[in-house]
Amino acid sequence: MNIRGLQFRFMAMVVAITALLSIAAGTAAYLLSYQRATSNGETTLHGLMSAIEKSAAIGVYAQDKVLLQELIDGLAQNPLVAKVEVIDAKGHTLVSHINQSEHGTQGETKTSTVSRRLISPFDKGEHLGAVVITEDLVHMQQLAAKEAQPLSVMFVLQSVLLAIAIYIMGDRLVSQPIVRLAKALRRMQAGSSDQLRIPTGHEMDEIGSLVGGANALLKTNQEALSKERDLRTEVERMEAQYRQIFDSSSAGIFVLGPDGRLINCNPTVLRILGLTLESMQQLRGYDFVSSVFSRPDRALNLIDAAMRCGETLSDDMELSRSTGDPRWVHCLISVQGASQCVEGVMYDITERKHIEAKTLHQAAHDGLTGLSNRAACDDGLDHFIVEAARTHESVSVLYIDLDGFKRVNDLMGHKAGDQVLMQCAQRMKACLRRSSDVIGRVGGDEFVVGLYGVGSNDAILDKIASEIVQSLCEPIVLDNGQIARVGASVGMACFPLHGNTRKQVLAEADQAMYAVKHSGKNAYAMAMVAR
């Protein structure tokens, strides 16, 4: 039996209560019986005393010791009497009878005395003496105990039988049904549709109500578990669907922690960045933004702006060249307020950027020579003049016209003419010193060069003009092996010496170029300053 179980504790409690009740009931019964037996003994002695009182008074009055002896001998027959004596008025013993107690000598026997005064039968006022009875208390106590023991035992047995009956009824009515219910509950599987059976005879009592409540709770729990399983299945299905979308999405999706380190990303990010899975695992330990973007500051500014406004922001950003060939992505960035995690989506727009760059290049460059076209030249010169006016610098403009180009076109064909233009463009570019210098084709065989920070008195201006004329006068070998020859007339003008606007400076350089043509060609000249 389980010492912690309900049955054992119930039995132990019944045994303990029974023991206490048995002790209390037995003790009380014993004391009451003992007291009653003792009282009965004393009553018996007083009754004997009353029975011989008158006869004893006559015997004393007549001094009839034989009569007195017979009387006390009769009294001594009672086992409660240890000693009987008759004394006269002067206290002298007339007769006596002593019973030898089987419990010990007289001196060792516990006794008490009962006396009765003797009055003369003829004179109520005359005192003749007394009858003194000594009680054998030990014997009286033994008799009392002997009489009390059966009653005490009866009460103890009654208490034990009552406890056994209570235990049996409690065990059958309460303990066993509850133990069986507990075992049945332990055998049940979580989420099953099993129900507890109401014990026979308990359909209408508290145990029946308990089983009914437990069954209702089990049913509710089973329904809740069933709903939870269905919900978990649905969540798993949705997670699988979203995971499939996440993994197969054409957009790169990534999540960064508040410290900027990568938490998760889909395979598209790896493809866009040109990284392997192993490389991405290593990248998790570093700052993602600094490692991936060529301009981390722009990406960080975009993240800060998204955090401040609480909205999704986007921008085009170039990827770091360390991840492979230069690539561009369009990034959408949002920041979760509570976790401060950065959620990003990136689309590969490298091809679009190439197309845009090509379109912009075509819009701003000559399709044949690759030099800037007239519109781009005008924009570049306008920018130079505005900046020079702010910083008090000079801008020099060279207007170049090819000499003999029409003859090449007429004699060798337009294809040869195109080759001449392309090679002349490359030779002029080679004569410049800075990539920021403006050079463009503004007409069929007309070109413009803009030099920022170069004035009319700077030696570099004459050097560049001289090199351009010399390089363009060199023979040009065509693809078919033929030799073409052209020359160059170069006119020069400077800002702010010859004008304050692009148009004014270009017009002065153009006039200077025509002056060179009229004076013999293959030379350069500075525009005249108006007086």
SELO-800242 format. One record per residue: residue in one letter; z, x, y of N, C-alpha, C in turn. Coordinates in pm, whole numbers, plus 50000, padded with zeros to 5 digits. Layout:
AZXYZXYZXY;...
END
This chain:
M500005008549880500005000050000500005008850125;N499205005250218499125012750342500395010550424;I501105021750452502385020350523502175016150668;R500925017450717500625013050854500014999050856;G499824993450734499184980450728500134969150764;L499504957650787500264945750827501194941350716;Q500734941750587501564937150475502834945550463;F502664958650469503834967350454504834965050567;R504334964250689505254962250801505944948550793;F505184938450748505804925250733506884925450625;M506574932250512507554933150405508774941050450;A508554952150518509674960150565510544952150662;M509924944350748510684936450844511504925550771;V510884919150671511604908850595512774915050521;V512564926750458513644933550385514774937150479;A514424942550597515464946550692516254934450739;I515554923650775516254911550821517094905750708;T516554905850585517314900650471518584908650448;A518464921850456519634930250437520704927150541;L520274926050667521234923150773521874909350752;L521044899250721521574885750700522494885250577;S522124892450471522944892550349524304898750376;I524284909950447525544916550480526414907550566;A525754901750670526534893250760527054880850687;A526184874150607526584861850538527624864850430;G527414875650354528374879150249529724882550305;T529714890350413530984894150475531704881950529;A530964873150596531594861150651532144852350540;A531364850550434531824842250321533064848250255;Y533024861250240534164867950178535424866150262;L535294868650392536464867550479537004853150481;L536104843650489536554829650491537244825850360;S536664829950249537254826650118538594833750099;Y538624846150145539864853750132540964847250215;Q540624843450338541614837150424542074823750365;R541144816350310541504803450251542394805250128;A542064815050045542864817749926544274822149963;T544374830550064545694835150110546494823450164;S545834815050242546524803350299546974793850188;N546144792450086546514783749974547734789249898;G547794802549887548934808649819550234806049893;E550184807850024551384805550104551774790750099;T550774782150103551054767650094551724764349960;T551264770749854551854768549721553324772649717;L553614784149778555014788849777555904779349856;H555394775049972556194765550051556384752349974;G555394748349898555534736249819556584737849709;L556574749649646557604752249542559004752349604;M559014758549725560314759149794560804744949823;S559954736249866560364722449897560794715049771;A560174718449654560464711449529561874714449477;I562364726549503563684730149447564754729949554;E564354726549679565304727849790566574719449764;K566454707049732567644698349716568454702249592;S567704705449483568434709449361569204722249384;A568594731349458569274743949487570484741549575;A570374732149673571524729149760572684723749679;I572394714849579573454709349493574064720449410;G573224729349353573724740349272574634749449348;V574254752449473575104761149556576404753949590;Y576264741149626577444733449663578404732849545;A577864731349421578714730249303578994743949242;Q578424753749295578584767249241578144767649095;D577044760649069576524759948932575394770448920;K575824782148872574874793148864573844791048754;V574244783548649573284781048542572104772848596;L572464762648675571404754348735570534762548828;L571224770648907570464778849003569544788748930;Q570064794248821569264804048746568014797448687;E568184785348635567044778148579565994775148686;L566534771648804565584768548915564754780848954;I565404792048974564674804049021563814810048910;D564314807848781563464812548671562154804548668;G562244791648697561034783448705560094787948817;L560744791248932559904796249045559244809449010;A559954817848938559424831248906558234830648813;Q557984819048754556834817848666555514818448746;N555594815348871554384816148957554014830748978;P552774834848949552364849048962552434854349105;L552504845349201552574849949339553984854249376;V554964850849294556374853749325556744867149264;A557224875949351557704888849303559214888649276;K559944880649357561414880249344561924867149402;V562924861249338563574849049390565094851449384;E565764847849491567224848849493567804837649577;V569044834149538569794823949613571014830749670;I571214829249800572354835449867573204824449927;D574534827349935575434817449995575454819150144;A576354811350207576394811550354576834824950407;K577594832550319578084845550365577074856750336;G575964853250274574944863250250575054869850116;H576024864850028576154870849895575144864449801;T574514872749717573544867649620574264860749508;L573894848449487574494840749379573724843149249;V572404841349253571534843949137570234850049189;S569514857149099568224863049139567354864949016;H566044866349042565074868848935563964877748993;I563754888648922562744898348970561634899148866;N560334896848912559154898748825558644913148839;Q558434919848727557894933448730556364932648751;S555914937448867554464936648900553684946748819;E552574942348765551724951448687550904960748776;H551144958948907550384967449002551194979349046;G552384980448998553204991849036554654988049038;T555504997049071556924994249082557164985449199;Q558354980149202558674970849310558604977449445;G558984990049444558964996949573557554999449623;E556634999949529555245002749569554464989949593;T555074978349553554344965749568554484960549710;K553354956249765553374950549900553914936349889;T554944933249969555594920049962555834914550099;S556104901250099556584894450219557524883350171;T558444879250256559464869550214559254856150281;V559634845650204559664831850254561064826450223;S561774822050324563154817050303563264802450347;R564224795650285564494781650319566014779650321;R566504774850437567954772450448568354760550360;L569544761850300570094751050215571164743550293;I571014730250302571934721550376572704713050274;S573934711150303574804703150212574224689150199;P574134683750076573624670350058574554659650111;F575774663750138576764653950183577034655250333;D576794666850385577054669050528575864676450585;K575104669550668573894675650721574194687350812;G575374688450858575684699350950576234711550880;E576404711050749577014722350676575894731150618;H575954743650648574984753550600575564760050475;L574844758650361575364763750235574814777550202;G573624780750246573004793650213571504792650230;A570774800350141569304800350154568664804750024;V567484799850003566624804549893565564813949953;V565474826049901564534836149954563534839649844;I562274837449873561184840849780560404852849837;T560264863049759559464874949798558074873749735;E557044873749818555664872149771555094885449721;D554304884549616553554896349567552184896249637;L552164903449750550934903149832549734909449762;V549984919549684548864926049615548194916249520;H549024909249445548474899549352547774888149427;M548444884049537547824873449617546454877849670;Q546384890649716545104895749767544064896649657;Q544504900649537543564901349426543014887649391;L543904877749389543464864249360542494859149467;A542864862549595541984858149705540614864849696;A540634877949665539364885049653538544879749537;K539224876949425538534871749308537894858349337;E538564850549418538034837349453536914838549556;A536994848749646535984850049753534694856449705;Q534764865249602533574872549558532434863449513;P532664853549432531524845049390530824838349507;L531624833749603531004827349719530164837249799;S530704849649812529964859949886528674863349815;V528764865149683527564868249605526544856949614;M527054844649614526154833249624525394833349757;F526104836549866525444837149996524404848350000;V524744859949939523784871049937522534867249859;L522764861349740521614857149661520774846749733;Q521464837949802520734827749878519864834249987;S520424844250056519664851350161518464858650101;V518684865149984517594872449920516484862849877;L516894851849814515904842049770515144836249888;L515854833549998515204828350118514214838450175;A514624851350175513724861850226512484863050139;I512694862350004511534863249915510594851549940;A511164839749956510334828049983509574829550114;I510284834450217509624836450348508504846750336;Y508784857650262507754868150247506524862750175;I506794855350065505654849949988504834840450073;M505514831650145504774822150229504044829450341;G504744839050407504084846450515502924854750465;D503114860850346502044869050290500824860550256;R501074849050193499944840650153499294833550271;L500134829050366499594821150476499004829650588;V499574841650609499164849550726498644863350687;S499474870950617499164884950594497904886850512;Q497854880750393496694882750307495394877950371;P495364866150434494104862150501493664872050608;I494624877150686494244886550792493764899650733;V494424904550624493984916950559492584915150503;R492314903750439490974901250385489924900650497;L490314894450608489384894050722489114908150776;A490154916350783489974930050832489044937850740;K489214936450606488334943350513486904938250525;A486764925150542485414919550557484744924750683;L485514926050790484954931450915484504945850897;R485294953850824484924967850802483654969150719;R483434959650630482244960450545480974955950618;M481134948950729479954943850800479194955150869;Q477874954050869477014963450939476834958851083;A476884968551174476724965151316475354958851341;G475374947851411474134940951446473604931651339;S474324930851222473854921851116474184907451153;S473574898151078473794883951104474904878151016;D475654886750945476734881950857477834875250940;Q478504865250876479584858050940480814858650850;L481984857950908483224857650832483444843850772;R484004843550651484294830750585485724826550618;I485894814050658487234808950689488004807250558;P489194813550543489974812150419490284797450391;T490324794350262490604780650221491994776350268;G492024764550327493294759150376493604762950520;H492754771250578493014775650716491954770350813;E491254759950771490184754850856490674749650990;M491884744350995492374737851115493504745451184;D493914756851131495024764051193494524775751277;E495484784251318495154795251408494234805551344;I494404807951212493524817551146492104812351145;G491934799351123490604793551132490014795151270;S490854793051373490374795051511490024809651536;L490844818751478490574833051494489234836751430;V488994831751308487734834651241486554828651319;G486754816351368485694810151448485374818151572;G486414822851642486184831051761485524844251727;A485964850351613485354862951571483884860951536;N483564849951467482164847151433481314845051558;A481894838051657481154836051783480904849451851;L481934858051848481794871351909480754879651831;L480804878851697479824886051616478404881251644;K478254868151659476934862851688476434867651824;T477334866951923476964871652057476604886452054;N477404894251980477144908651969475814911151899;Q475554903251792474294905051721473104901651811;E473244890951889472164887351981471974898052087;A473104903452138473014914052240472364926552183;L472754930152059472154941951996470674939751969;S470344927551929468934924451905468124925552034;K468684920052142467994921252272467904935852314;E468984943352289468974957452327467924965152247;R467814961852115466794968552035465394965052085;D465194952252117463894948252170463604955252302;L464644955752387464464962352517464204977252499;R464934983552403464714997752379463305000252327;T462854991252239461494992552188460474991252301;E460714981552391459814979752504459844991752597;V461074997052619461185008952706460465020752643;E460645022552511459975033652443458455031952451;R458005019352436456565016952446456055020252586;M456825015852687456415018652824456495033652854;E457545040152800457655054552821456475061852758;A456105057452637454945063752572453675061352653;Q453555049052706452375045752787452355054052915;Y453525054652982453585062653105453415077553076;R453955081952961453775095952925452305098952900;Q451615089452836450185091452814449445091852947;I449825082553038449215082753171449545095753243;F450825099853231451275112153297450505124253246;D450325124653110449675136453052448175136353072;S447575124353071446105123553077445585120953218;S446465119853315446025116753451445145127953506;S444115124153579443245134153642443925140753761;A445045134853806445805140553917446945149053861;G447205160153925448335168453886449625162753943;I450615160753857451885154953898452985165053871;F453825167553970454915177153952456165172054022;V457305176753975458605173154032459375186154056;L459885187654178460655199454215462095195554243;G463015204454208464415202254240464685205054386;P465895202154434466235204954574466095219754611;D466195228554511466055242854537464605247554533;G463655238154513462245241754512461735246454378;R462595246654275462155251154143461515239454067;L460555242853983459815232653908460705226453801;I460755212953799461485205553695460525201053586;N459395195453626458445190453526457065189253591;C456045189653507454675187753556453815183553437;N452665177653467451765173653359450715184353337;P449965183453227448985193953196447915195753303;T447645185253381446625186353485447005196853589;V448305198153617448745208553711448375222253659;L448575224253527448215237253468446715239753483;R445915229353458444475230953467444055234053611;I444645226953708444275229253848444665243253891;L445855247553850446335260853891445745271953807;G445095268253696444505278553610445565286453536;L446665279653497447765286553429447875281753285;T448435290353202448765286453065450165280553062;L450515274352948451845268552934452915279252945;E452645291052889453625301952898453825306353042;S452735306953117452845310753259453635300453336;M453445287653303454185277153373455685277953339;Q456005281253213457415282853176458055293953258;Q457325304853278457855315753361457965311353508;L457035302753550457035298153689458235289353720;R458855283353617460005274653640461175282253703;G461225295153683462345302853737462145307353880;Y461015303853941460725308554077460465296754170;D460375300154298460075289954399458625285354379;F458445272754341457125267554308456195268254429;V456675263954545455835263454665455335277354703;S456255287154705455865300754743454945307154641;S455065303154515454265309254409452875303054398;V452715290654442451475283454416450565282754538;F451125280454656450295278154774450095291054853;S448885292654907448605304554986449305304155122;R449575292055171450325290255296451585282055264;P452625288455208453845281055172454475273955290;D454325279755410454945273755527454385259855555;R453085258055533452485244855553453025234755453;A453165239155328453705230055226455155226555256;L455945236255298457355233655330457475224355450;N456615226255548456625217255665456275202955624;L455345201655530454975188355480456155181855408;I456895189855328458065184555257459135180255355;D459395188555457460405185155559460035172355632;A458755171155667458315159155738458465146655651;A458125147855523458285136455431459745132655415;M460625142655413462065140055400462585132855524;R462155137055641462645131155766462195116655782;C460935114055752460415100455775460595091255655;G460945097055538461145088855420459885082655366;E458725088255397457455082855352456665093555277;T455575089255215454695098555145453665104055242;L453605117355253452665124055343451695132355261;S450545135355318449515142855244448845152955335;D448225163055270447495173355345446665181355244;D445625187755297444815196755215445405210755224;M445605217255109446205230555108445465239455009;E445375252055048444715261854962445735267754866;L445315269354740446195275254640446195290454654;S447255296254605447385310754611446315317254525;R445785328254572444735335154497445295341554369;S446645342654361447245348554241447055339554121;T446745326654143446535317354033445075317053988;G444245325754041442835326154003441945325854125;D440725320754108439805319754221440345310254326;P439975312454453440475303554560440155289054531;R441185280854537441005266554509441765258654615;W441295246354635441925237454732442395224854660;V443545219654706444075207154651444485198054766;H444395185154739444925175054832446265170554775;C447345172954850448705170354802449315158154870;L449945149654788450755138554840452205141954806;I453055142254906454445146554890455385135354931;S456405132754847457495123554882458795129754835;V459885126454904461205132154872462165120654844;Q462815121154728463815111054692465085113554771;G465585103054841466705104854932467975109354865;A468345103154750469625106154686469615119754619;S468615122354537468575134854460467935146354535;Q467205143354644466485153454720465405160354636;C465005153854526463925159454445462585156654512;V461675166154499460355165054560459365160554452;E458695149354478457665144454387456305146854452;G455435153554378454135157154435452985153254344;V451885149654405450635146754334449555155154398;M448775162354316447715170854371446375167654303;Y445335167254385443975165054337443155177554368;D442375181854274441515193554295440355189554385;I440325195254505439245192054600438445204654632;T438485214154538437765226754562436275224154583;E435705215954497434275213154510433985206054641;R434875196754679434665189854806434755199554923;K435725208854914435865218855021434625227655029;H434085231154911432875239354912431725231754978;I431635218954944430565210855004430775209555154;E432065206955193432355205955336432045218955408;A432475230155345432225243155409430715245855419;K430005241955311428555244055314427905235355419;T428395222955427427835213855528428135218855668;L429375223255688429745228555820428945241255852;H428755249455748427985261755771426545258355806;Q426005248555732424625244655762424515238355900;A425545230855938425505224456069425615234556182;A426265246056152426505255856259425655268256245;H424815269156141424035281356118422565278256097;D421785288256124420345287356105420055288055955;G419245278955907418995278255764418225290255710;L417475297055793416665308255745417425321455752;T417995324355866418615337555885420105337755852;G420735326155847422175325755825422995328455949;L422315330856062423035332856187423425319256246;S424305319556345424695307156413423475300856479;N423445287356481422355280556550422695279056697;R421805272156771421995271256916423315264356950;A423625253356880424865246056912426095254756887;A426095262156775427235270756745427335282056846;C426205287356885426225297956987426795292757118;D426355280957158426875275157281428395273357273;D428875268157161430335266357145431065279657150;G430505289857083431165302857082431215309057221;L430115308157294430085313957429431005306157523;D431035292957509431955285057592433405289357566;H433735291357440435105295557406435395309257467;F434435318657457434635332057514434885331157665;I434095323057733434195322357879435515315957922;V435935305257851437215298957884438365308757864;E438355315957752439425325457724439395337157822;A438175341757855438045353057948438525349158088;A438225336758129438705332158260440235331958262;R440865328458148442335327858142442955341758143;T442305351258074442885364758061442235374958154;H441305370058240440615378958335439835389858263;E439145386158158438305395458084436835392658118;S435935400758062434485399158083433825394757954;V432695388457966431885384457850430445388657880;S429835395857785428435400157800427555392357705;V426395388257752425445380457672424115387957669;L423575389657545422275396057525421285385457477;Y420175384057549419125374657510417995383057453;I417635380957324416705389657252415485381457211;D414315387357239413055380857196412245391357121;L411725387557003410945396856922409535398456981;D409115410556994407765413457043406835415256923;G405655408656924404665409956817404935400856699;F405875391956708406185383356592405045373456567;K404425368456672403325358756654402165365056577;R401915377756602400835384556533401135385656384;V402395388456350402775389256207402575375656141;N402965365156208402815351756152401335348356131;D400505352156232399095348556225398365356656120;L398685369856109397945378756018398515378455876;M399815377655861400445378955728400955365755673;G401035355755756401485342655708402935339755744;H403235327155733404595322855771405665328455677;K405295330355546406295335955454406695349955497;A405705357655538405995371255587406795370355716;G406455360355798407215358755922408665355455895;D408905347055795410305343755760411045356155714;Q410415364655633411055376955587411375386255705;V410485386555800410715394755920411935389655996;L412005376456013413155370656086414475373656014;M414465372555881415695374855806416135389455817;Q415175398755803415575412855811415995416655952;C415335411056053415735413756191417155408556218;A417475396856161418815391256179419875400656120;Q419615405955999420575415155936420715428056015;R419605433256071419675445556150420475443456277;M420315431856342421105429156463422585427656431;K422905421056320424325419756280424935433356255;A424145442356198424665455756168424965463656294;C424355459956404424595467256528425895463056598;L426455451456558427675446756622428905453756565;R429965453756641431165461156602432285451956550;R432255439056585433355429956548432795417356485;S433545412456387433105400156321433245388156413;S434065389556517434265378356610433135377256713;D432265387256721431145386556815430205375156775;V429615368856878428695357756854427275363156840;I426585358856734425165362056718424485350056656;G423365345556716422695333756665421235333456701;R420515325056627419075322856652418955310056732;V418395310956850418325299456939416905294256956;G415955300856894414555296556902413795302456786;G412425301556788411635306756677411875321556655;D411725329956759411995344356747412925348956857;E413795339756904414755342957009416175342856952;F416965352656997418335354356947419285356757063;V420545353357045421565355357148422745362557085;V423295372257158424495379457115425535378057225;G426795374357188427885373457284428985383357250;L429405391357349430425401657327431625398757417;Y432795395857355433995392757433434685405857472;G435145406057600435875417657649434985429457683;V433675427457699432725438157732432075434757866;G432165444257962431595442058093430315449858114;S429695448058231428405454258260428505469458267;N429655474958298429815489458312430325496158185;D430525488258079431055494057955429925500757878;A430195513057829429175520657756428775513757628;I429725506457567429435499857441428315489657454;L428165483957577427115473957597425755480657587;D425565491857655424295499157647424035504057506;K425115508357437424945513657302424455502757207;I425075491157216424675480157127423255475757159;A422925474257286421565470057324420545480157277;S420855493157293419925503657250419725503357100;E420835501657023420725501456877419915489356830;I420105477956897419345466056859417835468556879;V417455473956994416035476457021415465486256919;Q416225497256893415725507256800415585501756659;S416615494156613416585489056475415455479056457;L415175470956559414125460956546412725467156556;C412615478956614411335485756621410975493156492;E411945494756403411685501356275410775492556188;P409915498956105409015491256018409805482355922;I409205471155887409865461455798409025460355672;V409595463655556408905462955428409095448855372;L407965442355347408015428655293408115428855141;D408335417255083408495416254938407235420554864;N406065418354926404805421954860404405436354887;G405275443854953405005457954979404335460655111;Q403895450255181403245452255309404265456755414;I403745462955520404595467655627404325459055749;A405415453955809405285446055931406005453356043;R405465452056164406105458656278406275448456390;V407495448856449407775440656566408575449156663;G408775443956780409605450656879410605440856935;A411335444557042412345435657098412475438057246;S412545427057320412855427557463414225421157480;V415155428457543416545423957552416935422857698;G417425410757736417955408857870419455406657862;M420225412257957421675411557952422235405658081;A423325397958065424045392358181425515391758144;C426375391758246427825392258220428545381258298;F429635376558237430585367458304431755376058351;P432215374458469431815364958574430835370858675;L430245382958639429395389858735428145381758767;H427525375858665426255368958686426365353858680;G427555348658660427725334158657429095330458602;N429515318258634430825313658589430755303958471;T429515300658429429365291658315428405297858214;R428435292058096427535296857991426075295358033;K425725283958089424335281658126423855291858228;Q424715294658327424335304258430424125318158371;V425025322358284424915335758227423685336558136;L423465326258053422285326357965420985326558047;A420985318858154419765318558238419485332258298;E420515339258342420325352758399419855362358291;A420435361558170420005370458062418565367558023;D418175354758023416805351057988415815356758090;Q416145355758216415265361458319415155376558303;A416255383258273416225397758254415345401158134;M415375392958027414555395457909413065394357945;Y412715384058021411325382658059410875394058151;A411805399158231411465410658315411115422658229;V411845424558118411545435658027410175433757963;K409855421357921408565418757859407405422257956;H407605418358081406545420858178406415435558213;S407495443258188407465457358225407085466358109;G406795461057993406325469557885406945467057749;K407985458857738408605454857611409365466557546;N409995463157430410785472757351411795480257437;A412535472557517413555478657602414595467957634;Y415615472157708416645462557749416925464757896;A417425454257965417695455358107418795445558145;M419605449058246420685440858296420145431758406;A420615419658409420185410158511420605415258648;M419855411258745420145415258881421295406758936;V422105413059020423205405859083422705400359216;A422885387659239422395381559363423165387359481;R422445390459590423045395959711423295384859811;
END
